[in-house]
Amino acid sequence: MIQSLATASQRPPDMELLGLPIHQVGVEQVLAFIEEIVSRDQKAIALNLNVYCVNLALKYRWLYGFVQSAHLVFCDGDGVRLGLRLSGYTPPPKITYNEWLWQLSAFCERKKYRLYFLGGKPGVAEKAARNLKTRYPNLNVVGIQHGFFRKDGKENQDVVDNINHAAPDILLVCFGMPAQERWIADNWQSVNAHVFLKGGAAFDYASGRLKKAPALLIGWHLEWLYRLLQEPRRLFGRYVIGNPYFVLRVVLARVKKTLDRNFK
């Protein structure tokens, strides 16, 4: 059955951020993309792009190429939206997994799509699935595997075999960056699933392990600060150092582009 799944054609990006593609899509367009891939019996990778992913892609060439090769890339967060504005674009709406996993689950229940949850600490994805099924009782989660396994050799192959046996329509991989991207890049061609998503802390939010930011901070575009306060040691570098670094790179790229245009 794996061989029967054709690889979808890559969609031209609507805009670029430091050379990385982004499509002008919101939730409904991403869900329509998923429906199209499943209905055509194809395989595709749909990635969320946030500031941390951009910074890592600038550091790791393989990740930069992986994002560039994705079939769909959607905007994840206010930082990327700011970067796009600074780059001269009108940004798409942000799609963040602390909300979007619930929207995705409602869609999958309605379409009777099969989901597989891969990643998180032991028990977290199970708790996330239980919470999601409380709201969407007919949601079909056909498999769950925590992320604490060797990502190569027999142990990895056993996980791949388990996913292939379950044959999900959507595989959501949540190892954290860049491990989740590396795993998808290395394994997606041999995995029997239609749509490959990577969700970072999606299971942590859906399970209740992490709390969503208060509406006031969301309105002020400070969700990152609330996340930092929950895990300051682990996320200090990502936000306190990474966010200014990202803005600086975007501004310098815009200045260079302006100078190149003026001196041609």
Buried (B, 14 or more C-beta within 10 A) or exposed (E): EEEEBEEBEBBEBBBBBBEBBBBBBEBEBBBEBBBEBBEEEBBBBBBBBBBBBBBBBBEBEEBBEBBBEBBBBBBBBBBBBBBBEBBEBEBBEBBBBBBBBBBBBBBBBEBEBBBBBBBBBEEBBBBBBEBBBEEBEEBBBBBBBBBEEEBEEEEBEEBBBBBBEBBBBBBBBBBBBBBBBBBBBEBBEEBBBBBBBBBBBBBBBBBEBBEBBEEEBBEEBBBBBBBBEBBEEEBEEBBBEBBEBBBEBBEEBBEEEEEEEEEE
